[in-house]
Amino acid sequence: MYKVLLIEDDPMVQEVNRQFIEQVDRFTVIGTAGNGMEGIEMIRKLQPDLVIIDIYMPHQDGLETLQQIRTEGHTIDVIAITAASDIETVRRVLQNGAFDYIMKPFKFERLKQSLENYHAFQQKLKEKEKLTQKELDALLQSNEIETRNKLPKGLNDITLQKIVHYLQEQTEPVSAEEVAEGVGLARVTARRYLEYLEKIQKVEIDIQYGGVGRPINRYIMKK
């Protein structure tokens, strides 16, 4: 079992997240904290395997807490679940070693996939003492970490991940305009990322014909 600590200031969200986590095999919540200061104390006491943390919290926000976790040398992993969607926050959280970044609101399936990816990642790390480059590349790709130097000019990894996360939360195909509105981008920019995702076979295109005018391309993540 993976021991999980939840750090979230909203009691209702905290309870929903706890229920979601405990629906996933191998994961159990061993404690909850309402802010980063409480969270650090519980990390020292409980030694969890995984911390799931919000960013916007009183008394010490999630980013400060993540930085303190790294400064104190705790060998634990972190998944951020937060409403923070600005590029700078996303970048800083990822730079401090978060395993995943999930934006609110999200569906259970998105969190379940993240936890299952985490389990698969940990299992593969335990299989061998050393890895070849090929094995390491496969391991990183299994966690949906895009290889940054392969992105076309003008595209960046953080925006790509935001679009991927948005698409993963959708149950029906969505248009480039809907993606742009959902992520906070210009439509032409969203379309460039969607075309790239279609090119690398991450999304499927559903062409819908309406009345007068051109057909509309709608996109959905491949299963």
N, C-alpha and C positions, 0 to 999 in steps of 0.2 A: 504493500500500500504506500502511496505517496502522501505524505503529511502536508496539508495545505493550510497556510495562514491567510486570512482575509483582512485587508486593511481598507476600510470603506466607512465614510462618516455618516451616510444615510442608512438608518436601520432597516428601512424597507428594501432598499437595493441590496444591502448586506444579506438579508434573509433570502431574497430571490437568488442571488449568486451562490449562496451556500447550498440551496436546494438543487440548483443546476449542477454544481460541482459533484455533489454526492449521487447524482444520477449516472455519473460516468464511472465505469469499473476502475478499480485500483486507486481511486482518489477519495480522501476523507479530510474534512475540515477539522483541524485540531484547536483552532482558536480564531477569534475575531477581535479587531481593534478599530477604534473610531477615528484615529488620526495617526500620523507618522511617528510621533513620540511614543505612543502606546505600542505601536507596531514594532519599533526597535527593541523595546523592553521584552516583548513577547518572542521576538526572534532570538534574543539572547537566552531566554528561558526555555523555549520549546524546541528550538533547532529544527524548524520545518524544512522540507525538501523544496517546497515551492511557495512563493508569496504572490498573491493576486492583489494588486494595489490600484487604488484610484489616484488621480493626480490632484484634483481640486479638493483640498481638505484643510481644516483649520489647524493651528498649532504646529504644523509642519506638513508641507504638501508632499505629494508622492515623489516628485523629482528629487527634492532634498533628501527624502527617506532612501530612495534608491542610491543616491550618491553616498549616503552614510553606510548603507549596507556594503557597498564596495570598499569604502575607506576602512571599515572595521574588518574586512576580509572574510565575511561570511560566505561559505561555499554553498549558496542557495541560488535557485533560479527565480526569475520574476516575470510575470505576465501583467501588463497594464491593461485595465478595463476602465475606460474613462471617456468623458465627453470632450476632452481636449483634442482638437483636430487641427490646430495650427501647426505649420511645418516645423517651426523652431522647437516646439515641445516634442513632437514626434522624433525629430532628429536627436535631441538631447537624451530622450528616454532610450532610444536604440543605441546611442553611443555609450550609454552606461550599462549596456549588456542585457536589456530585456529580451526574453525569448520570443515574445509576441506582443502585439499592440492591438487591442480590440476596442473599437469605438462604440460608445453608447448612442442610440439604443442598438441592441444586438439581439440575435435569436439564439436559442439554446444550441442549435446545430453549429454555430460559429465557435462557441466556447468548447463544445464537445470535440470538434475537429482540432482545436488548439491543444487540448489536453491529450488527445490521442497522438498527435504529432510529437508532443513532449515525451510521452511514454516510448514511442518508437525511437526517438532520438536517443533517449537514455539507454534503451536496450542495445542499440547498435554500438554505443560507446563502451558498453560492458563486454561485448563479444571479443574484442581484441585489445592487446596492449599497444599495438602500433597500427597505423593506417597508411595505405598507399594514397597517392594523390587522387587516383580514380575513385577509391572508396570514400575519401573525404568529400569529393565533389558530389557523389551520389547522396551522401548523408546530408549535406547542406541543401541540395535540391529537394530532398524529401520533406524538408521543413519549409518549402516554398520560398527560400531565400534566393532572390534573383541575383545572377552574376552581373554586377554593376557595369563592368567594362563591355558588356555585350549589348547594352541598351543603345538604341539609335541616338544620334546627336539631337539634343533638344529635349529629350525625355530624362526624367530623374527617378531614382528608385523609390523615394519616399512617396511621391505622387502616385506612382504606379501601385504601390502597396495600398494606398488609400482607395484607389479605384477597385483593386482586387477585393479588398475587404467589403466595400459597398456591394459589389456584385455577388459576393458569397452570401450576403444577407437577403438577396432577392429570391423569391420563389417563382416569379414570372419574368420573361424577357423584358428588358428595359431599353429605351432609346438613348442615343447619345445626349439628347437634351435632358432627359431625366437623370442620367449619370452626372452631367455637368452641374445640375441643380443640387443633387444629393451630396456631391463632394465639394462643391464650391469652386468650380472652374468655368472658363469660357467653353462654349459648346465645341468650337473648333479644336480646342486643346483636348477635351475629353475624347473627341473622335480620333485624334492621333493615337492616344493610348489604347483605345478600343481596337483600332486597326492593327496595332502592334500585338495585342493579346490574341487577336484572331490569327495573325500570321504565325505565332508560336503555338497555336492550337490550344490556347487556354480557354477561349470562349467560342460559343457557337452563335451564328447569325440566324435570326428568325425574320425573314422578310414578310412584312405585313402590307397587304394592299387595301387601301381605303377607297374613297370616292375619287374625286378629281385630284390630280397631282401625282407626284412621284411616290413610289412605294417607300415605306419606312423600314430601315434596318433596326432590329432590336437584338440585344445581346444578352446571353446568359452563360454562366460558367459551365464548362464541361464537367460532368460527374466522373 
